[in-house]
């Protein structure tokens, strides 16, 4: 998670495969599967760094933190919608993000 000029940035990577085994492989590398909801209800599947998301959850603003998702150099604003932790180990298992759409009234 990089912070530059009060912006929190989380690195993301596209995910071609889905399923339980692929999710386990991602978690073994320190990444977590995630889904981002976009306009018109379509969702895209990606993976993010689990440590970066855990830092957001433990931050002062917690899950209400507005952050930037960096996907191949393109930044999109997002907020945590839902997440799942392992009840025994406490490790982050899954993250759902909600894309934030800016309008001129928000600026």
C-alpha positions as CSV (number, residue, x, y, z in Angstrom):
1,X,0.0,0.0,0.0
2,X,1.6,3.2,-1.1
3,X,0.6,6.5,0.4
4,X,1.4,9.6,-1.7
5,X,-0.2,12.9,-1.1
6,X,-2.8,11.3,1.4
7,X,-3.8,8.8,-1.3
8,X,-3.9,5.1,-0.4
9,X,-3.1,2.9,-3.4
10,X,-3.6,-0.8,-3.5
11,X,-1.9,-2.8,-6.3
12,X,-4.1,-5.2,-8.3
13,X,-3.6,-7.8,-10.9
14,X,-6.0,-9.4,-13.3
15,X,-7.2,-13.0,-12.6
16,X,-7.9,-15.3,-15.5
17,X,-8.8,-18.4,-13.6
18,X,-11.4,-18.9,-10.9
19,X,-12.1,-21.6,-8.4
20,X,-11.1,-22.9,-5.0
21,X,-7.6,-24.2,-6.1
22,X,-6.7,-21.0,-7.8
23,X,-7.8,-19.0,-4.7
24,X,-5.6,-21.2,-2.5
25,X,-2.6,-20.6,-4.8
26,X,-3.2,-16.9,-4.7
27,X,-3.3,-16.9,-0.9
28,X,-0.1,-18.9,-0.7
29,X,1.7,-16.1,-2.6
30,X,0.3,-13.4,-0.2
31,X,-2.4,-12.2,-2.5
32,X,-6.2,-12.4,-2.0
33,X,-8.9,-12.9,-4.6
34,X,-11.2,-10.0,-5.0
35,X,-14.2,-8.9,-6.9
36,X,-15.0,-5.3,-7.9
37,X,-18.5,-4.3,-8.6
38,X,-18.8,-1.8,-11.5
39,X,-21.6,0.1,-13.2
40,X,-24.5,-1.9,-14.6
41,X,-23.9,-4.7,-12.1
42,X,-20.9,-6.3,-13.9
43,X,-18.1,-7.6,-11.8
44,X,-14.4,-8.1,-12.6
45,X,-12.2,-10.6,-10.8
46,X,-8.7,-9.5,-9.7
47,X,-6.2,-10.2,-6.9
48,X,-4.7,-7.7,-4.5
49,X,-2.0,-7.8,-1.9
50,X,-3.5,-9.1,1.4
51,X,-1.1,-7.0,3.6
52,X,-2.1,-3.8,1.9
53,X,-5.8,-4.5,2.5
54,X,-5.2,-5.6,6.1
55,X,-3.4,-2.2,6.6
56,X,-6.6,-0.4,5.4
57,X,-8.8,-2.5,7.7
58,X,-6.5,-1.7,10.7
59,X,-6.2,2.0,9.8
60,X,-8.0,4.8,11.7
61,X,-10.8,5.1,9.1
62,X,-10.9,1.3,8.7
63,X,-13.3,-0.1,6.1
64,X,-14.6,3.4,5.3
65,X,-11.2,4.3,3.7
66,X,-11.5,5.5,0.1
67,X,-8.4,4.3,-1.8
68,X,-7.1,3.9,-5.3
69,X,-6.9,0.5,-7.0
70,X,-3.8,0.4,-9.3
71,X,-4.5,-1.9,-12.2
72,X,-1.7,-1.7,-14.8
73,X,-1.0,1.9,-14.0
74,X,-4.7,3.0,-14.2
75,X,-6.1,4.1,-10.8
76,X,-9.8,3.7,-9.9
77,X,-11.3,4.9,-6.6
78,X,-12.8,2.1,-4.5
79,X,-14.0,1.3,-1.0
80,X,-14.2,-2.0,0.8
81,X,-17.7,-3.5,0.6
82,X,-17.1,-6.9,2.2
83,X,-14.3,-9.1,3.3
84,X,-13.8,-12.6,4.8
85,X,-11.2,-13.6,7.4
86,X,-10.3,-17.1,8.5
87,X,-11.9,-17.6,11.9
88,X,-8.8,-19.5,13.3
89,X,-5.8,-17.8,11.8
90,X,-7.3,-14.4,11.1
91,X,-5.9,-14.3,7.6
92,X,-7.8,-12.4,4.9
93,X,-9.5,-14.9,2.6
94,X,-11.6,-12.7,0.2
95,X,-12.3,-9.1,-0.5
96,X,-15.2,-7.4,-2.3
97,X,-14.7,-3.8,-3.4
98,X,-17.1,-1.3,-4.6
99,X,-16.0,1.1,-7.4
100,X,-16.7,4.7,-6.5
101,X,-18.0,6.9,-9.4
102,X,-17.1,10.6,-9.1
103,X,-19.3,13.3,-10.4
104,X,-18.6,17.0,-10.8
105,X,-20.7,17.6,-7.6
106,X,-18.3,15.5,-5.6
107,X,-15.2,17.5,-6.6
